[in-house]
Amino acid sequence: MIRLAGGLVVVLLLNIVLWAIAIIALCAFVCYALFSAVVGARPWRLLRLAYSPLAGAVDDTLAERQQDALEDLAAHTGKTPVKLWLNTSTPAQPERRTHAVWLHPRRPRAENDPNKPKHEHHIRAAILVGGNCQTWADMIDEAKFLLDQGLYVLSLTLSGYPDPDESYGGLKGRLDWTPTEVSMLDDGVAALRWLTGTLISASTSKERDAPVNDRVYCDAPGRLHGSRYGIAHHEVLVEGHSLGSCLAHLVAAYEPSVAITVMQPLSSIMQVSVYASINKVVDIAHMIAPLSKGRALYVNLFGIPMWGLSLVYSCLAYNGGGLEKYDRVNRVSGFQKLPDESVDCRMRDMAGFNAPTAIGIHEGHYCVIEAALDDLMAVQVDEDKTKPFHGNMALALEESAKACTKAKHLRRRVKRIRSRRADHGTPYYHYADAREGYKEWLASI
């Protein structure tokens, strides 16, 4: 009893300390916001390493894994995969490239008839992007699953994760390469433009100015452009896993007609910060002073101060810099034209990877795959993880998509697939309920 009472005192003191830190952090954030508005200070890039700890770091095993992956994919498809570099360079990062691999299915889906209305067309290609620190070589099984559904696949590595022969330098270089809203949007838009033929070519080498014989074009046949090759926007599915769901939602806001699948998604960087911090602090408190049904008590006790801390941290790390001009600077022919008054505000509202904003803009098919035991995208309120976690973001995103579909009278399919035994990071093909549910949804679009 004495030990339990001592533990409760420690937990109470911890709560007081967290409240004090939260108040101080909120005051610091207000001061920083005023300071940055006056002098134009840059965001605290160092804070982003908490979300992408391996950004800019070279993986010594990647070269071997990439070679094994290419051989595996070649055996699966019967065709040679094409390793690509998409040019996403900027004045600040002239050497920047988005790494990708282009894959052909054995039995591609039939071409859509250009004389039929768009809502009767089916998707024909997928842009695949993994979660935090994952490269295209880590997404081989997901790529093979999509290929088996008859889809062409362009599998990406988020820019900021170097290839084996690249180096981004020390800590300063790593800070420059942590993924942001704009860098992810650049990756997704470059992939979409290459698929649809509005990005002239990619290359098979990392050189910025590739020679003519090194240029690679999308060779998927298509008639909707008035040419022989290229996939139309509404024929593209963007599949994002975990952090990759941010890219999927960003692309959906930029080009609303694409279909998207988000696997174990986050609704915003702030929300995932709140959930992760609450779960970690509650784990510590429950270890110090274990109580029957104590997790629910600790969640209520620590929820508000952790929400305040997470708000400050995430807003400092991700403020959407560059989004306010993205549409005006980057929109090219072939994409939907927007009224002038909406050009700049639309993407700016995606600061912090705000998924509900994207859903409100998006008009294509929408699928969300939920892991019932997800301890990153939901708050764990029971001790043994036997009950559904509270506040899983997947459910809220599905509800937002359905509400948008009804309000805008859209002719699209919205589906949530729930894998009852999966936790965060479990692939959808691991359990039959998610695998078969997703296969059925893909067949319907």
C-alpha positions as CSV (number, residue, x, y, z in Angstrom):
1,M,0.0,0.0,0.0
2,I,2.8,2.4,0.9
3,R,4.6,1.6,-2.4
4,L,1.4,2.3,-4.4
5,A,0.8,5.6,-2.5
6,G,4.4,6.6,-3.3
7,G,3.8,5.7,-6.9
8,L,0.7,7.8,-7.1
9,V,2.6,10.8,-5.6
10,V,5.2,10.4,-8.3
11,V,2.5,10.3,-11.0
12,L,0.9,13.4,-9.5
13,L,4.2,15.2,-9.5
14,L,4.8,14.1,-13.1
15,N,1.4,15.5,-14.1
16,I,2.2,18.9,-12.4
17,V,5.5,19.0,-14.2
18,L,3.9,18.3,-17.6
19,W,1.3,21.0,-17.0
20,A,4.1,23.5,-16.2
21,I,6.0,22.4,-19.3
22,A,2.9,22.7,-21.5
23,I,2.2,26.3,-20.3
24,I,5.8,27.3,-20.8
25,A,5.9,25.7,-24.2
26,L,2.7,27.5,-25.3
27,C,4.2,30.8,-24.2
28,A,7.4,30.0,-26.1
29,F,5.4,29.2,-29.2
30,V,3.5,32.5,-29.1
31,C,6.9,34.3,-28.8
32,Y,8.4,32.3,-31.6
33,A,5.4,32.9,-33.9
34,L,5.7,36.6,-33.3
35,F,9.4,36.6,-33.8
36,S,9.2,34.6,-37.0
37,A,6.5,36.8,-38.4
38,V,8.7,39.9,-37.8
39,V,12.1,38.7,-38.9
40,G,11.1,35.7,-41.1
41,A,12.9,33.1,-39.1
42,R,13.1,29.5,-40.5
43,P,11.2,26.6,-38.8
44,W,12.9,24.6,-36.2
45,R,14.0,21.9,-38.6
46,L,15.8,19.9,-35.8
47,L,12.3,19.0,-34.4
48,R,11.5,17.1,-37.6
49,L,14.1,14.4,-36.8
50,A,11.7,13.1,-34.0
51,Y,9.3,12.2,-36.8
52,S,11.9,11.1,-39.4
53,P,14.9,10.0,-37.4
54,L,16.7,8.3,-40.3
55,A,16.2,11.0,-42.9
56,G,19.4,11.8,-44.7
57,A,21.2,8.7,-43.3
58,V,22.7,6.2,-45.7
59,D,21.6,2.5,-45.1
60,D,24.6,0.2,-45.7
61,T,22.4,-2.7,-46.5
62,L,20.2,-0.8,-49.1
63,A,22.3,-1.7,-52.2
64,E,22.0,-5.4,-51.5
65,R,18.3,-5.2,-50.6
66,Q,17.5,-3.2,-53.8
67,Q,19.3,-5.8,-56.0
68,D,17.3,-8.6,-54.3
69,A,14.1,-6.7,-54.7
70,L,14.7,-6.1,-58.4
71,E,15.4,-9.8,-59.0
72,D,12.3,-10.8,-57.0
73,L,10.1,-8.3,-58.9
74,A,11.5,-9.5,-62.3
75,A,10.7,-13.1,-61.4
76,H,7.2,-12.1,-60.3
77,T,6.2,-10.0,-63.4
78,G,8.3,-11.7,-66.1
79,K,9.6,-8.2,-67.1
80,T,12.6,-6.2,-66.0
81,P,11.8,-3.5,-63.4
82,V,13.0,0.0,-64.4
83,K,14.8,1.9,-61.6
84,L,14.0,5.7,-62.1
85,W,15.2,9.0,-60.8
86,L,12.4,11.7,-61.0
87,N,13.8,15.2,-61.1
88,T,12.4,17.1,-58.1
89,S,15.3,19.5,-57.7
90,T,14.8,23.0,-56.3
91,P,17.1,26.0,-56.2
92,A,17.9,25.2,-52.6
93,Q,18.4,21.5,-53.4
94,P,19.7,21.2,-57.0
95,E,20.8,17.6,-56.5
96,R,17.5,16.4,-55.2
97,R,15.8,13.4,-56.9
98,T,12.9,11.1,-56.1
99,H,13.9,7.5,-56.3
100,A,11.3,5.1,-57.8
101,V,10.9,1.8,-59.6
102,W,8.5,1.2,-62.5
103,L,6.7,-2.1,-62.8
104,H,4.5,-3.8,-65.4
105,P,1.9,-6.4,-64.4
106,R,1.7,-9.7,-66.3
107,R,-1.9,-9.1,-67.2
108,P,-2.7,-5.4,-67.3
109,R,-6.3,-4.1,-66.9
110,A,-8.0,-3.2,-70.1
111,E,-7.8,0.4,-71.4
112,N,-10.7,2.6,-70.7
113,D,-13.0,3.6,-73.5
114,P,-12.6,7.4,-74.0
115,N,-16.3,7.6,-75.2
116,K,-17.6,6.4,-71.9
117,P,-18.1,8.8,-68.9
118,K,-15.3,9.0,-66.4
119,H,-17.3,7.5,-63.5
120,E,-17.5,4.2,-65.6
121,H,-13.7,4.1,-65.9
122,H,-11.5,1.9,-63.7
123,I,-8.1,2.6,-62.3
124,R,-5.1,1.2,-64.2
125,A,-2.0,2.3,-62.3
126,A,-0.9,2.8,-58.7
127,I,1.7,5.1,-57.0
128,L,2.9,3.2,-54.0
129,V,4.7,4.9,-51.0
130,G,5.7,3.3,-47.7
131,G,5.8,4.6,-44.2
132,N,8.5,6.3,-42.1
133,C,12.1,5.3,-43.2
134,Q,10.8,2.8,-45.8
135,T,12.2,2.7,-49.3
136,W,10.6,1.2,-52.4
137,A,12.8,-1.9,-51.7
138,D,10.8,-2.4,-48.4
139,M,7.4,-2.4,-50.3
140,I,8.0,-5.4,-52.5
141,D,5.1,-7.5,-51.2
142,E,2.7,-4.6,-51.5
143,A,3.9,-3.9,-55.0
144,K,3.3,-7.6,-56.0
145,F,-0.2,-7.5,-54.5
146,L,-1.1,-4.5,-56.7
147,L,0.6,-6.0,-59.8
148,D,-1.6,-9.1,-59.3
149,Q,-4.7,-6.9,-59.5
150,G,-3.6,-5.9,-63.0
151,L,-2.2,-2.5,-62.0
152,Y,1.0,-0.8,-63.3
153,V,3.0,0.3,-60.2
154,L,5.3,3.2,-59.7
155,S,6.8,2.6,-56.2
156,L,8.5,5.6,-54.6
157,T,11.0,6.4,-51.9
158,L,10.3,9.7,-50.2
159,S,12.9,12.2,-51.0
160,G,15.3,12.6,-48.1
161,Y,16.2,9.0,-47.9
162,P,19.4,8.5,-50.0
163,D,20.3,5.8,-52.4
164,P,23.4,3.7,-51.6
165,D,25.8,5.9,-53.6
166,E,24.5,9.1,-52.2
167,S,25.4,11.1,-49.0
168,Y,23.6,14.1,-47.6
169,G,26.4,15.0,-45.2
170,G,26.3,15.4,-41.4
171,L,23.6,16.7,-39.1
172,K,23.0,19.9,-41.1
173,G,22.6,17.9,-44.3
174,R,20.1,15.6,-42.6
175,L,18.1,18.6,-41.3
176,D,17.8,19.8,-44.9
177,W,16.5,16.5,-46.1
178,T,13.8,15.7,-43.4
179,P,10.5,15.2,-45.3
180,T,8.1,18.2,-45.2
181,E,4.7,18.9,-46.7
182,V,6.2,20.5,-49.8
183,S,8.8,17.8,-50.3
184,M,6.2,15.1,-50.1
185,L,3.9,17.0,-52.4
186,D,6.8,17.4,-54.9
187,D,7.4,13.6,-54.8
188,G,3.7,12.7,-55.4
189,V,3.2,15.4,-58.1
190,A,6.4,14.3,-59.9
191,A,5.2,10.7,-59.9
192,L,1.7,11.7,-61.1
193,R,3.1,13.9,-63.8
194,W,5.3,11.1,-65.1
195,L,2.5,8.6,-65.2
196,T,0.2,11.0,-67.0
197,G,2.8,12.3,-69.5
198,T,3.0,15.9,-68.2
199,L,6.5,15.3,-66.9
200,I,8.4,14.7,-70.1
201,S,10.7,12.0,-68.8
202,A,12.6,10.4,-65.9
203,S,16.1,9.0,-66.1
204,T,17.9,5.8,-65.1
205,S,20.8,7.8,-63.6
206,K,20.9,10.5,-60.9
207,E,22.5,13.1,-63.2
208,R,20.4,16.2,-63.3
209,D,20.7,16.6,-67.1
210,A,20.3,13.1,-68.4
211,P,21.5,12.3,-71.9
212,V,18.8,11.6,-74.5
213,N,19.4,7.9,-74.5
214,D,18.9,7.8,-70.7
215,R,15.4,9.3,-70.7
216,V,12.5,7.1,-69.7
217,Y,8.9,7.8,-70.5
218,C,5.7,6.2,-69.1
219,D,5.1,3.3,-71.6
220,A,1.7,2.2,-70.2
221,P,-0.7,2.4,-73.2
222,G,-3.6,4.8,-72.9
223,R,-6.0,6.6,-75.2
224,L,-7.5,9.2,-72.9
225,H,-4.8,11.8,-73.6
226,G,-5.2,11.7,-77.4
227,S,-1.9,9.9,-77.6
228,R,-0.8,6.3,-77.4
229,Y,0.7,6.3,-73.9
230,G,0.1,7.7,-70.5
231,I,-2.4,7.2,-67.7
232,A,-5.2,9.8,-67.1
233,H,-5.4,11.3,-63.6
234,H,-8.7,9.5,-62.7
235,E,-7.1,6.2,-63.6
236,V,-4.4,6.5,-60.9
237,L,-4.5,5.1,-57.4
238,V,-2.2,6.6,-54.7
239,E,-1.5,4.1,-51.9
240,G,0.2,5.5,-48.9
241,H,1.2,3.6,-45.7
242,S,1.4,5.4,-42.3
243,L,3.5,8.5,-43.0
244,G,3.0,7.8,-46.7
245,S,-0.7,8.5,-46.2
246,C,0.4,12.2,-45.9
247,L,1.6,12.0,-49.5
248,A,-1.6,10.4,-50.6
249,H,-3.8,13.1,-49.0
250,L,-1.5,15.9,-50.4
251,V,-1.8,14.5,-53.9
252,A,-5.6,14.1,-53.5
253,A,-5.8,17.8,-52.6
254,Y,-3.7,18.8,-55.5
255,E,-5.4,16.6,-58.1
256,P,-8.9,15.7,-56.7
257,S,-9.8,13.0,-59.3
258,V,-7.2,10.4,-58.2
259,A,-8.3,7.5,-56.1
260,I,-6.4,7.0,-52.8
261,T,-5.9,4.2,-50.3
262,V,-4.5,5.2,-46.9
263,M,-3.1,2.3,-44.7
264,Q,-3.0,3.0,-41.0
265,P,-3.3,6.7,-41.7
266,L,-2.8,9.8,-39.6
267,S,-5.2,12.7,-39.8
268,S,-2.5,15.3,-39.0
269,I,1.0,15.4,-37.6
270,M,-0.4,17.1,-34.5
271,Q,-2.9,14.3,-33.8
272,V,-0.3,11.5,-34.1
273,S,2.0,13.5,-31.8
274,V,-0.8,13.7,-29.3
275,Y,-1.6,10.0,-29.4
276,A,2.1,8.9,-29.3
277,S,3.0,11.1,-26.4
278,I,0.0,10.2,-24.4
279,N,0.6,6.5,-24.9
280,K,4.3,6.8,-23.9
281,V,3.6,8.9,-20.8
282,V,0.8,6.7,-19.7
283,D,3.0,3.6,-20.2
284,I,5.5,5.2,-17.8
285,A,2.9,6.2,-15.2
286,H,1.3,2.8,-15.3
287,M,4.7,1.2,-14.8
288,I,5.3,3.4,-11.7
289,A,1.9,3.0,-10.2
290,P,-0.1,0.2,-11.7
291,L,-3.8,0.4,-11.0
292,S,-6.8,-1.7,-12.1
293,K,-8.2,0.1,-15.1
294,G,-5.6,2.7,-14.5
295,R,-4.8,3.5,-18.1
296,A,-8.1,5.2,-18.6
297,L,-7.5,7.3,-15.5
298,Y,-4.0,8.3,-16.7
299,V,-5.2,9.1,-20.2
300,N,-7.7,11.6,-18.7
301,L,-5.0,12.9,-16.3
302,F,-2.3,13.5,-18.9
303,G,-4.4,14.2,-22.0
304,I,-4.7,17.9,-21.9
305,P,-1.0,18.8,-21.0
306,M,0.2,16.3,-23.7
307,W,-2.2,17.9,-26.2
308,G,-0.7,21.3,-25.5
309,L,2.9,20.1,-25.8
310,S,2.2,18.2,-29.0
311,L,0.4,21.2,-30.5
312,V,3.5,23.4,-29.9
313,Y,6.0,20.8,-31.1
314,S,4.2,19.9,-34.3
315,C,3.4,23.5,-35.3
316,L,7.1,24.4,-34.8
317,A,8.2,21.4,-36.8
318,Y,5.7,21.6,-39.7
319,N,4.3,25.0,-40.5
320,G,3.5,24.3,-44.2
321,G,6.2,26.7,-45.5
322,G,6.0,26.8,-49.3
323,L,2.4,25.5,-49.6
324,E,1.0,29.0,-49.9
325,K,2.6,29.4,-53.3
326,Y,2.6,25.8,-54.5
327,D,-0.4,25.9,-56.8
328,R,0.5,29.1,-58.5
329,V,4.2,28.1,-59.0
330,N,3.8,24.4,-59.9
331,R,0.5,23.9,-61.6
332,V,1.0,22.9,-65.2
333,S,-1.1,22.2,-68.3
334,G,-3.2,19.1,-68.1
335,F,-4.3,19.7,-64.5
336,Q,-7.6,21.1,-63.3
337,K,-7.7,24.8,-63.5
338,L,-8.9,26.7,-60.4
339,P,-10.5,30.1,-59.8
340,D,-7.8,32.6,-59.0
341,E,-9.1,33.2,-55.5
342,S,-8.7,29.6,-54.5
343,V,-5.3,28.9,-56.0
344,D,-3.1,29.8,-53.0
345,C,-5.4,29.1,-50.1
346,R,-6.2,25.5,-51.0
347,M,-2.8,23.9,-50.4
348,R,-1.9,26.3,-47.6
349,D,-4.6,24.6,-45.5
350,M,-2.7,21.3,-45.8
351,A,-0.1,22.6,-43.3
352,G,0.7,19.9,-40.8
353,F,-0.6,17.2,-43.2
354,N,-4.2,18.1,-42.5
355,A,-6.0,15.0,-43.9
356,P,-9.6,16.3,-43.3
357,T,-8.9,19.3,-45.5
358,A,-7.7,17.0,-48.3
359,I,-10.8,14.9,-48.0
360,G,-13.0,17.9,-48.3
361,I,-11.3,18.7,-51.7
362,H,-10.9,15.1,-52.9
363,E,-13.5,13.6,-55.3
364,G,-12.0,10.2,-56.3
365,H,-12.5,6.8,-54.7
366,Y,-11.4,6.6,-51.1
367,C,-10.3,3.6,-49.0
368,V,-8.9,3.5,-45.5
369,I,-7.4,0.4,-43.9
370,E,-7.4,0.4,-40.1
371,A,-5.4,-1.7,-37.7
372,A,-7.6,-2.4,-34.7
373,L,-4.7,-2.6,-32.3
374,D,-2.9,0.5,-33.6
375,D,-1.0,2.0,-30.7
376,L,0.3,4.9,-32.8
377,M,-2.8,6.2,-34.6
378,A,-5.1,5.6,-31.5
379,V,-4.9,6.0,-27.7
380,Q,-4.5,2.7,-25.8
381,V,-6.9,2.7,-22.9
382,D,-6.8,-0.9,-21.8
383,E,-3.9,-2.8,-20.3
384,D,-3.7,-5.8,-22.5
385,K,-4.6,-4.5,-25.9
386,T,-7.6,-6.8,-26.2
387,K,-10.1,-4.0,-26.8
388,P,-10.3,-1.6,-29.8
389,F,-8.2,1.4,-29.2
390,H,-9.9,4.8,-28.6
391,G,-10.1,7.4,-31.3
392,N,-8.5,5.5,-34.2
393,M,-7.9,8.1,-36.9
394,A,-9.1,5.7,-39.7
395,L,-12.7,5.8,-38.5
396,A,-12.7,9.6,-38.4
397,L,-11.3,9.8,-41.9
398,E,-13.9,7.4,-43.3
399,E,-16.7,9.5,-41.7
400,S,-15.3,12.7,-43.2
401,A,-15.1,11.0,-46.7
402,K,-18.7,9.8,-46.5
403,A,-19.9,13.2,-45.3
404,C,-18.1,14.9,-48.2
405,T,-19.5,12.3,-50.7
406,K,-23.0,13.0,-49.5
407,A,-22.6,16.8,-49.4
408,K,-21.1,17.0,-52.9
409,H,-23.2,14.2,-54.5
410,L,-20.1,12.4,-55.7
411,R,-20.3,9.2,-57.6
412,R,-17.4,7.4,-55.9
413,R,-16.8,4.5,-53.5
414,V,-15.7,5.0,-49.9
415,K,-14.7,2.0,-47.9
416,R,-13.0,1.3,-44.5
417,I,-11.4,-2.0,-44.1
418,R,-10.7,-3.1,-40.5
419,S,-8.0,-5.7,-39.7
420,R,-9.0,-6.9,-36.2
421,R,-5.7,-8.5,-35.2
422,A,-3.3,-6.0,-36.8
423,D,-1.2,-3.5,-34.9
424,H,0.7,-0.5,-36.5
425,G,3.0,-1.6,-39.2
426,T,1.3,-4.9,-40.0
427,P,0.9,-5.2,-43.8
428,Y,-2.7,-5.5,-45.1
429,Y,-1.8,-8.8,-46.9
430,H,-0.8,-10.4,-43.6
431,Y,-4.4,-11.1,-42.4
432,A,-7.2,-12.4,-44.7
433,D,-9.8,-9.9,-43.5
434,A,-7.8,-6.9,-44.8
435,R,-6.3,-8.7,-47.8
436,E,-9.6,-10.0,-49.2
437,G,-11.5,-6.8,-48.3
438,Y,-8.9,-4.7,-50.2
439,K,-8.8,-7.0,-53.1
440,E,-12.6,-6.7,-53.5
441,W,-12.5,-2.9,-53.3
442,L,-9.7,-2.7,-55.9
443,A,-11.8,-4.9,-58.2
444,S,-14.8,-2.5,-57.8
445,I,-12.9,0.5,-59.0
